[in-house]
Amino acid sequence: MSLRDMLPGGKTSEEVHQQYQGEWSLKLSEGLAKSSSRIVTGIGEILTKRKLDDSALAELEDLLITADLGTATAGKLTQALAKTRFGKDITPEEVREAFAADIRRILEPVARPLVIDPDHKPFVVLVVGVNGAGKTTTIGKIAHQLKNAGVKVSMAAGDTFRAAAVEQLKVWGARAVAPVFSKDAGADAAGLAFEAFIEAKKRGDDVLLIDTAGRLQNRDALMAELQKIVRAINKVEPTAPHATLLVLDATVGQNAHAQVEVFKSMTGVTGLVLTKLDGTAKGGVVVALAEKFGLPVHYVGVGEGAGDLRPFTSHAFARSLMGLNPDLT
């Protein structure tokens, strides 16, 4: 079907795509409103009838730090601004445009979608993170989207210590019409992952998403459990897991850095998912994480619905964070 072929409702597939992108841009802007409003207000107050001098630059840097962009990123952004506009009149919108352009350049290398390799069937995705970060919901949303895209997907309820997590995953499985492999509470998570892989292989599933526990207060036990899960899967598929996603709750701000460090030491994290961006003024942490770790950011979440978790795009995020129209270049 070409872009000009008509779809039900009298629209072309091109028009449907543009509508889809426009709706997501609006959702992202609304989701980042708490973060962007602080930045927009702050920049406006700093630059009211004032040239860009050393004092203004220092205040702008402090503002970006309080928005959780991190000291390194804040310094980089203000230094770049000073190179071209120091001592000149500049409007708040010009500052936001300049920051958005530089933030986009920082984010572009990490804005990479999760790629499912068809040579691995099932393609195993291990999902890790602390309790409360949104792992189980994230798995359900990814499964729902993959299923809608025609991918044969299943899930494994590997957080066997929380009955609520198992039940939640089953609810998402019912929504996506995707099987969920589970066992009784307290069952061995590694054994469950092993059996889930065997079942997924028999069914011919394209993707297997594995939930895990996140009891960070007992770090040694959690590390041992995650490593045991990986070893168990390796017994039947030496190349698995093919992706390990770390789910981070954006509301924790700079504490997300420590979580990345911890889970990187536990297992080979290959990509990040940032959730709950709509509930925080700390959305700038995404930029700080990109600058520091360089890990791919596959998805960002700004709501509870299945469509509120979307692939991360640098342009829309950077402009939304600065309170600018994400649909403009």
Buried (B, 14 or more C-beta within 10 A) or exposed (E): EEEEEEEEEEEBBEBBEEEEBEEBBBBBBBBBBBBBEBBBEBBBEBBEEEEBEEEBBEBBBBBBBBBBBBEEBBBBBBEBBBEEBBEEEBEBBBBBBBBBBBBBEBBBEBBBBBEBEEEBBBBBBBBBBBBEBBBBBBBBBBBBBBBEEEBBBBBBBBBBBBBEBBEBBBEBBEBBEBBBBBBEEEBBBBBBBBBBBEBBBEEEBBBBBBBBBBBBEEEEEBBEBBEBBBEBBEEBBEEBBBBBBBBBBBBBBBBBBEBBEBBBEBBEBBBBBBBBBBBBBBBBBBBBBBBBBEBBBBBBBBBEEBBBBBBBBBBBBBBBBBBBEBBEE
